[in-house]
Amino acid sequence: MLDAGGCSPLGIGWRARGVEDRKGVLMASIPPKLREFIDDLALLDRQDRMQVLIETSDRFEEVPARIATRPFAPGHLVPKCESQAYVWAEATDGSLKFWFAVENPQGVSARALAVLLDEALSGADLETIAEASVDAVFEIFGRDITMGKGEGLTGMVSMVAAFGRERRAELAAS
């Protein structure tokens, strides 16, 4: 089990796909599976988008007891998340499996994002996980989300990416 500690949002600028900055450094990107979902979502009007996200949140499966039980360790709490989301990463063969808990019963957006992150990044290569961009949050939920919701949701992506970087470093060191 990996521990992201007190990671905070990355603060990465808008980079929808792997884009190089002026110095030629590859910036964070939106994982391909998540990009497909975002592209499909973009075809819908606001009401249908909301319905799809609600239906996505209905697929949320809470962290199993073999990974974590209440009360959850504070090191897995997503910083500044109004929905009190927690993230765990379980090492698999060269990748990670992500698990989530969302304590706020009104945390539909956090549950939807947890489902999307799990489906897009569990089992993905570590480079894809480590470079996951917080920009996905704004492409999924729109730019008009509240600051509090935005910080929590981007914090979820940041924590997942931090787990990917930590696992990549562990494997490189072994």
CYANA upper distance limits for C-alpha pairs under 8 A (distance plus 0.5 A):
  1 MET  CA     88 TRP  CA      7.79
  1 MET  CA     89 ALA  CA      6.47
  1 MET  CA     90 GLU  CA      5.45
  1 MET  CA     91 ALA  CA      6.85
  2 LEU  CA     88 TRP  CA      7.53
  2 LEU  CA     89 ALA  CA      6.16
  2 LEU  CA     90 GLU  CA      7.13
  2 LEU  CA     91 ALA  CA      7.93
  2 LEU  CA    163 PHE  CA      7.11
  2 LEU  CA    166 GLU  CA      8.20
  2 LEU  CA    167 ARG  CA      8.02
  3 ASP  CA     75 GLY  CA      7.34
  3 ASP  CA     76 HIS  CA      7.46
  3 ASP  CA     88 TRP  CA      7.84
  3 ASP  CA     89 ALA  CA      8.18
  3 ASP  CA    163 PHE  CA      7.66
  4 ALA  CA     75 GLY  CA      7.45
  4 ALA  CA     76 HIS  CA      7.47
  4 ALA  CA    159 MET  CA      6.92
  4 ALA  CA    162 ALA  CA      6.62
  4 ALA  CA    163 PHE  CA      6.21
  4 ALA  CA    166 GLU  CA      8.15
  5 GLY  CA     75 GLY  CA      5.36
  5 GLY  CA     76 HIS  CA      7.37
  6 GLY  CA     75 GLY  CA      6.63
  6 GLY  CA     79 PRO  CA      7.78
  7 CYS  CA     79 PRO  CA      7.94
  7 CYS  CA    158 SER  CA      7.85
  7 CYS  CA    159 MET  CA      6.65
  7 CYS  CA    162 ALA  CA      7.64
  8 SER  CA     79 PRO  CA      6.89
  8 SER  CA    155 GLY  CA      6.71
  8 SER  CA    158 SER  CA      7.21
  8 SER  CA    159 MET  CA      7.78
  9 PRO  CA    134 VAL  CA      8.40
  9 PRO  CA    151 GLU  CA      7.84
  9 PRO  CA    154 THR  CA      6.57
  9 PRO  CA    155 GLY  CA      5.36
  9 PRO  CA    157 VAL  CA      8.39
  9 PRO  CA    158 SER  CA      5.66
  9 PRO  CA    159 MET  CA      8.10
 10 LEU  CA    134 VAL  CA      7.94
 10 LEU  CA    158 SER  CA      6.45
 11 GLY  CA    134 VAL  CA      8.34
 12 ILE  CA     28 ALA  CA      7.94
 12 ILE  CA    133 SER  CA      7.72
 12 ILE  CA    134 VAL  CA      7.50
 12 ILE  CA    135 ASP  CA      8.23
 13 GLY  CA    135 ASP  CA      8.03
 14 TRP  CA    135 ASP  CA      6.38
 15 ARG  CA     19 VAL  CA      6.78
 15 ARG  CA     27 MET  CA      7.61
 15 ARG  CA     28 ALA  CA      7.23
 15 ARG  CA     29 SER  CA      6.70
 15 ARG  CA    133 SER  CA      7.94
 15 ARG  CA    135 ASP  CA      7.22
 16 ALA  CA     29 SER  CA      6.36
 16 ALA  CA     30 ILE  CA      6.43
 16 ALA  CA    133 SER  CA      8.27
 16 ALA  CA    135 ASP  CA      7.05
 16 ALA  CA    136 ALA  CA      7.93
 17 ARG  CA     28 ALA  CA      7.99
 17 ARG  CA     29 SER  CA      5.03
 17 ARG  CA     30 ILE  CA      6.05
 17 ARG  CA     31 PRO  CA      8.49
 18 GLY  CA     26 LEU  CA      6.76
 18 GLY  CA     27 MET  CA      6.40
 18 GLY  CA     28 ALA  CA      6.50
 18 GLY  CA     29 SER  CA      5.04
 18 GLY  CA     30 ILE  CA      7.90
 19 VAL  CA     26 LEU  CA      6.26
 19 VAL  CA     27 MET  CA      6.14
 19 VAL  CA     28 ALA  CA      8.06
 19 VAL  CA     29 SER  CA      7.85
 20 GLU  CA     24 GLY  CA      5.49
 20 GLU  CA     25 VAL  CA      5.64
 20 GLU  CA     26 LEU  CA      4.96
 20 GLU  CA     27 MET  CA      6.31
 21 ASP  CA     25 VAL  CA      6.08
 21 ASP  CA     26 LEU  CA      7.17
 21 ASP  CA     27 MET  CA      7.25
 27 MET  CA    131 GLU  CA      7.76
 28 ALA  CA    131 GLU  CA      4.93
 28 ALA  CA    132 ALA  CA      6.08
 28 ALA  CA    133 SER  CA      5.41
 29 SER  CA    128 THR  CA      8.39
 29 SER  CA    131 GLU  CA      6.38
 29 SER  CA    132 ALA  CA      5.81
 29 SER  CA    133 SER  CA      5.39
 30 ILE  CA     34 LEU  CA      7.03
 30 ILE  CA     35 ARG  CA      6.52
 30 ILE  CA    131 GLU  CA      8.46
 30 ILE  CA    132 ALA  CA      6.06
 30 ILE  CA    133 SER  CA      5.88
 30 ILE  CA    135 ASP  CA      7.82
 30 ILE  CA    136 ALA  CA      6.57
 31 PRO  CA     35 ARG  CA      6.53
 31 PRO  CA    120 ALA  CA      7.24
 31 PRO  CA    121 LEU  CA      7.96
 31 PRO  CA    128 THR  CA      6.73
 31 PRO  CA    129 ILE  CA      8.17
 31 PRO  CA    132 ALA  CA      6.75
 32 PRO  CA     36 GLU  CA      6.79
 32 PRO  CA    120 ALA  CA      8.05
 33 LYS  CA     37 PHE  CA      7.14
 33 LYS  CA    119 GLU  CA      8.21
 33 LYS  CA    120 ALA  CA      5.52
 34 LEU  CA     38 ILE  CA      6.71
 34 LEU  CA    116 LEU  CA      7.37
 34 LEU  CA    117 LEU  CA      8.13
 34 LEU  CA    120 ALA  CA      6.00
 34 LEU  CA    136 ALA  CA      8.29
 35 ARG  CA     39 ASP  CA      6.54
 36 GLU  CA     40 ASP  CA      6.76
 37 PHE  CA     41 LEU  CA      6.56
 38 ILE  CA     42 ALA  CA      6.60
 38 ILE  CA    136 ALA  CA      8.41
 38 ILE  CA    139 GLU  CA      7.15
 38 ILE  CA    140 ILE  CA      6.48
 39 ASP  CA     43 LEU  CA      7.50
 40 ASP  CA     44 LEU  CA      7.95
 41 LEU  CA     49 ARG  CA      6.62
 41 LEU  CA    140 ILE  CA      7.90
 44 LEU  CA     48 ASP  CA      6.25
 44 LEU  CA     49 ARG  CA      6.23
 45 ASP  CA     49 ARG  CA      6.60
 46 ARG  CA     50 MET  CA      6.74
 47 GLN  CA     51 GLN  CA      6.85
 48 ASP  CA     52 VAL  CA      6.67
 49 ARG  CA     53 LEU  CA      6.74
 50 MET  CA     54 ILE  CA      6.68
 51 GLN  CA     55 GLU  CA      6.65
 52 VAL  CA     56 THR  CA      6.55
 53 LEU  CA     57 SER  CA      6.66
 53 LEU  CA    109 SER  CA      7.83
 53 LEU  CA    112 ALA  CA      6.49
 54 ILE  CA     58 ASP  CA      6.88
 54 ILE  CA    108 VAL  CA      7.12
 54 ILE  CA    109 SER  CA      8.32
 54 ILE  CA    112 ALA  CA      7.49
 55 GLU  CA     59 ARG  CA      7.50
 56 THR  CA     60 PHE  CA      7.86
 56 THR  CA    112 ALA  CA      5.74
 56 THR  CA    115 VAL  CA      7.35
 56 THR  CA    116 LEU  CA      8.33
 57 SER  CA    108 VAL  CA      6.37
 57 SER  CA    109 SER  CA      7.62
 57 SER  CA    110 ALA  CA      8.44
 57 SER  CA    111 ARG  CA      5.44
 57 SER  CA    112 ALA  CA      4.37
 57 SER  CA    113 LEU  CA      8.09
 57 SER  CA    115 VAL  CA      7.24
 58 ASP  CA    111 ARG  CA      8.40
 58 ASP  CA    112 ALA  CA      8.11
 59 ARG  CA    112 ALA  CA      8.40
 59 ARG  CA    115 VAL  CA      7.32
 60 PHE  CA    111 ARG  CA      6.34
 60 PHE  CA    112 ALA  CA      7.44
 60 PHE  CA    114 ALA  CA      7.64
 60 PHE  CA    115 VAL  CA      6.12
 61 GLU  CA    100 PHE  CA      8.29
 61 GLU  CA    115 VAL  CA      8.38
 62 GLU  CA     99 TRP  CA      7.66
 62 GLU  CA    100 PHE  CA      6.38
 62 GLU  CA    101 ALA  CA      5.75
 62 GLU  CA    102 VAL  CA      8.16
 63 VAL  CA     67 ILE  CA      7.08
 63 VAL  CA     68 ALA  CA      7.14
 63 VAL  CA     99 TRP  CA      5.65
 63 VAL  CA    100 PHE  CA      5.79
 63 VAL  CA    101 ALA  CA      6.24
 64 PRO  CA     68 ALA  CA      7.03
 64 PRO  CA     69 THR  CA      8.29
 64 PRO  CA     99 TRP  CA      8.46
 65 ALA  CA     69 THR  CA      5.80
 67 ILE  CA     88 TRP  CA      8.33
 68 ALA  CA     72 PHE  CA      7.12
 72 PHE  CA     76 HIS  CA      7.86
 72 PHE  CA     77 LEU  CA      8.42
 72 PHE  CA     86 TYR  CA      8.39
 73 ALA  CA     77 LEU  CA      7.83
 76 HIS  CA     86 TYR  CA      5.59
 76 HIS  CA     87 VAL  CA      5.86
 76 HIS  CA     88 TRP  CA      6.93
 77 LEU  CA     84 GLN  CA      7.23
 77 LEU  CA     85 ALA  CA      6.46
 77 LEU  CA     86 TYR  CA      4.83
 77 LEU  CA     87 VAL  CA      7.18
 78 VAL  CA     84 GLN  CA      7.38
 78 VAL  CA     85 ALA  CA      6.10
 78 VAL  CA     86 TYR  CA      6.04
 78 VAL  CA     87 VAL  CA      7.51
 78 VAL  CA    152 GLY  CA      7.25
 78 VAL  CA    155 GLY  CA      6.36
 78 VAL  CA    156 MET  CA      6.48
 78 VAL  CA    159 MET  CA      7.57
 79 PRO  CA    152 GLY  CA      7.18
 79 PRO  CA    155 GLY  CA      6.73
 80 LYS  CA    148 GLY  CA      7.64
 80 LYS  CA    151 GLU  CA      6.63
 80 LYS  CA    152 GLY  CA      5.80
 80 LYS  CA    155 GLY  CA      7.89
 81 CYS  CA     85 ALA  CA      6.80
 81 CYS  CA    148 GLY  CA      7.61
 81 CYS  CA    149 LYS  CA      7.41
 81 CYS  CA    151 GLU  CA      7.06
 81 CYS  CA    152 GLY  CA      4.11
 81 CYS  CA    153 LEU  CA      7.44
 81 CYS  CA    155 GLY  CA      7.67
 82 GLU  CA    104 ASN  CA      8.26
 82 GLU  CA    148 GLY  CA      7.14
 82 GLU  CA    149 LYS  CA      7.11
 82 GLU  CA    152 GLY  CA      6.81
 83 SER  CA    102 VAL  CA      6.62
 83 SER  CA    103 GLU  CA      6.71
 83 SER  CA    104 ASN  CA      5.20
 83 SER  CA    105 PRO  CA      8.36
 83 SER  CA    106 GLN  CA      7.83
 83 SER  CA    107 GLY  CA      5.56
 83 SER  CA    110 ALA  CA      7.18
 83 SER  CA    152 GLY  CA      8.06
 84 GLN  CA    102 VAL  CA      6.25
 84 GLN  CA    103 GLU  CA      5.82
 84 GLN  CA    104 ASN  CA      6.61
 85 ALA  CA    100 PHE  CA      7.46
 85 ALA  CA    101 ALA  CA      6.04
 85 ALA  CA    102 VAL  CA      4.81
 85 ALA  CA    103 GLU  CA      6.81
 85 ALA  CA    104 ASN  CA      8.42
 85 ALA  CA    110 ALA  CA      7.45
 85 ALA  CA    152 GLY  CA      8.50
 85 ALA  CA    156 MET  CA      8.11
 86 TYR  CA    100 PHE  CA      5.98
 86 TYR  CA    101 ALA  CA      5.58
 86 TYR  CA    102 VAL  CA      6.93
 87 VAL  CA     98 PHE  CA      7.56
 87 VAL  CA     99 TRP  CA      6.35
 87 VAL  CA    100 PHE  CA      5.22
 87 VAL  CA    101 ALA  CA      7.29
 87 VAL  CA    156 MET  CA      7.81
 87 VAL  CA    159 MET  CA      7.72
 87 VAL  CA    160 VAL  CA      7.82
 88 TRP  CA     98 PHE  CA      6.25
 88 TRP  CA     99 TRP  CA      5.59
 88 TRP  CA    100 PHE  CA      6.84
 89 ALA  CA     96 LEU  CA      6.44
 89 ALA  CA     97 LYS  CA      6.08
 89 ALA  CA     98 PHE  CA      5.14
 89 ALA  CA     99 TRP  CA      6.80
 89 ALA  CA    160 VAL  CA      8.21
 89 ALA  CA    163 PHE  CA      7.12
 90 GLU  CA     96 LEU  CA      5.93
 90 GLU  CA     97 LYS  CA      5.52
 90 GLU  CA     98 PHE  CA      6.85
 90 GLU  CA     99 TRP  CA      8.35
 91 ALA  CA     95 SER  CA      6.67
 91 ALA  CA     96 LEU  CA      5.16
 91 ALA  CA     97 LYS  CA      6.96
 91 ALA  CA    167 ARG  CA      8.19
 92 THR  CA     96 LEU  CA      5.69
 92 THR  CA     97 LYS  CA      7.14
 92 THR  CA    123 GLY  CA      8.05
 94 GLY  CA    125 ASP  CA      7.75
 94 GLY  CA    126 LEU  CA      7.82
 94 GLY  CA    171 LEU  CA      8.49
 95 SER  CA    122 SER  CA      7.87
 95 SER  CA    123 GLY  CA      5.80
 95 SER  CA    124 ALA  CA      6.68
 95 SER  CA    125 ASP  CA      6.30
 95 SER  CA    126 LEU  CA      6.21
 95 SER  CA    164 GLY  CA      8.50
 95 SER  CA    167 ARG  CA      8.35
 96 LEU  CA    121 LEU  CA      8.39
 96 LEU  CA    122 SER  CA      6.10
 96 LEU  CA    123 GLY  CA      6.10
 96 LEU  CA    124 ALA  CA      7.89
 96 LEU  CA    126 LEU  CA      8.17
 96 LEU  CA    164 GLY  CA      7.93
 97 LYS  CA    118 ASP  CA      7.86
 97 LYS  CA    121 LEU  CA      8.28
 97 LYS  CA    122 SER  CA      4.94
 97 LYS  CA    123 GLY  CA      6.55
 98 PHE  CA    117 LEU  CA      8.40
 98 PHE  CA    118 ASP  CA      6.17
 98 PHE  CA    121 LEU  CA      8.24
 98 PHE  CA    122 SER  CA      6.17
 98 PHE  CA    160 VAL  CA      8.24
 99 TRP  CA    118 ASP  CA      7.78
100 PHE  CA    114 ALA  CA      6.85
102 VAL  CA    107 GLY  CA      7.17
102 VAL  CA    110 ALA  CA      7.36
102 VAL  CA    111 ARG  CA      7.00
103 GLU  CA    107 GLY  CA      8.14
107 GLY  CA    111 ARG  CA      6.69
108 VAL  CA    112 ALA  CA      6.58
109 SER  CA    113 LEU  CA      6.58
109 SER  CA    153 LEU  CA      8.41
110 ALA  CA    114 ALA  CA      6.55
110 ALA  CA    152 GLY  CA      8.49
110 ALA  CA    153 LEU  CA      6.92
111 ARG  CA    115 VAL  CA      6.83
112 ALA  CA    116 LEU  CA      6.82
113 LEU  CA    117 LEU  CA      6.47
113 LEU  CA    153 LEU  CA      7.90
114 ALA  CA    118 ASP  CA      6.53
114 ALA  CA    156 MET  CA      8.43
115 VAL  CA    119 GLU  CA      6.61
116 LEU  CA    120 ALA  CA      6.43
117 LEU  CA    121 LEU  CA      6.09
117 LEU  CA    122 SER  CA      7.92
117 LEU  CA    157 VAL  CA      8.10
118 ASP  CA    122 SER  CA      5.60
120 ALA  CA    124 ALA  CA      7.82
121 LEU  CA    128 THR  CA      8.10
121 LEU  CA    129 ILE  CA      6.51
124 ALA  CA    128 THR  CA      7.03
124 ALA  CA    129 ILE  CA      7.13
125 ASP  CA    129 ILE  CA      7.05
126 LEU  CA    130 ALA  CA      6.39
126 LEU  CA    164 GLY  CA      5.97
126 LEU  CA    165 ARG  CA      7.80
126 LEU  CA    167 ARG  CA      7.93
126 LEU  CA    168 ARG  CA      6.55
127 GLU  CA    131 GLU  CA      6.58
127 GLU  CA    164 GLY  CA      7.81
127 GLU  CA    165 ARG  CA      8.30
127 GLU  CA    168 ARG  CA      8.09
128 THR  CA    132 ALA  CA      6.65
129 ILE  CA    160 VAL  CA      7.58
129 ILE  CA    161 ALA  CA      5.86
129 ILE  CA    164 GLY  CA      5.63
129 ILE  CA    165 ARG  CA      8.17
130 ALA  CA    160 VAL  CA      8.17
130 ALA  CA    161 ALA  CA      4.83
130 ALA  CA    162 ALA  CA      6.85
130 ALA  CA    163 PHE  CA      7.79
130 ALA  CA    164 GLY  CA      4.87
130 ALA  CA    165 ARG  CA      5.32
130 ALA  CA    168 ARG  CA      8.39
131 GLU  CA    161 ALA  CA      6.77
132 ALA  CA    157 VAL  CA      7.47
132 ALA  CA    158 SER  CA      8.20
132 ALA  CA    160 VAL  CA      8.49
132 ALA  CA    161 ALA  CA      6.20
133 SER  CA    157 VAL  CA      7.56
133 SER  CA    158 SER  CA      8.17
134 VAL  CA    138 PHE  CA      8.19
134 VAL  CA    154 THR  CA      5.61
134 VAL  CA    155 GLY  CA      8.46
134 VAL  CA    157 VAL  CA      6.23
134 VAL  CA    158 SER  CA      7.15
135 ASP  CA    139 GLU  CA      6.98
135 ASP  CA    154 THR  CA      8.39
136 ALA  CA    140 ILE  CA      6.53
137 VAL  CA    141 PHE  CA      6.40
137 VAL  CA    142 GLY  CA      8.00
137 VAL  CA    150 GLY  CA      7.94
137 VAL  CA    153 LEU  CA      7.00
137 VAL  CA    154 THR  CA      6.73
138 PHE  CA    142 GLY  CA      5.16
138 PHE  CA    143 ARG  CA      5.74
138 PHE  CA    145 ILE  CA      8.44
138 PHE  CA    150 GLY  CA      8.36
139 GLU  CA    143 ARG  CA      7.94
141 PHE  CA    145 ILE  CA      7.30
145 ILE  CA    149 LYS  CA      6.90
145 ILE  CA    150 GLY  CA      6.63
146 THR  CA    150 GLY  CA      6.49
147 MET  CA    151 GLU  CA      6.52
148 GLY  CA    152 GLY  CA      6.82
149 LYS  CA    153 LEU  CA      6.59
150 GLY  CA    154 THR  CA      6.41
151 GLU  CA    155 GLY  CA      6.32
152 GLY  CA    156 MET  CA      6.88
153 LEU  CA    157 VAL  CA      7.20
154 THR  CA    158 SER  CA      6.56
155 GLY  CA    159 MET  CA      6.50
156 MET  CA    160 VAL  CA      6.80
157 VAL  CA    161 ALA  CA      6.67
158 SER  CA    162 ALA  CA      6.54
159 MET  CA    163 PHE  CA      6.78
160 VAL  CA    164 GLY  CA      6.94
161 ALA  CA    165 ARG  CA      6.80
162 ALA  CA    166 GLU  CA      6.59
163 PHE  CA    167 ARG  CA      6.60
164 GLY  CA    168 ARG  CA      6.55
165 ARG  CA    169 ALA  CA      6.66
166 GLU  CA    170 GLU  CA      6.75
167 ARG  CA    171 LEU  CA      6.72
168 ARG  CA    172 ALA  CA      6.66
169 ALA  CA    173 ALA  CA      6.63
170 GLU  CA    174 SER  CA      6.92
